[in-house]
Amino acid sequence: MRGTLLPSDYVRLIRQDASDLDAACERLANEAKQRAQERGYGGDQFCFQLVRIDELPEEVTEHPGQLYGDLPIPPELSPGERLDGLEVLAVLSRTAQSRISCSRCA
């Protein structure tokens, strides 16, 4: 399902009403499902989550990898490992920019 939506699709669909992030997620999921079906594969596994950040701290740290004081960046986790009371069930994506894991409270 990689590449179902283009970056311009995300921008267009979110900007239709950026004040309602739930509706934007619904638009993204519907568009992705439609495109997947047009390409001949299932589109029932799409899930989107949007977060609006209204303000970032003005303070710049000497170490850009460390935010909010001395908190370290968490290590890459594998299934069965725990962090902050959560157990990793599966690694869904691991790229240069992000890590997405499925977790549950331990």
PEUR-V807858 format. One record per run of one state. SS is the DSSP state (@ for helix, = for strand, . for the rest). FROM is the first residue (numbers start at 0). LEN is the number of residues. Records with the same first field share a line. If there is no record, write none. Layout:
BEGIN
SS: FROM-LEN  FROM-LEN
END
This chain:
BEGIN
.: 0-6  15-5  38-43  83-2  94-4  105-1
@: 6-9  20-18
=: 81-2  85-9  98-7
END
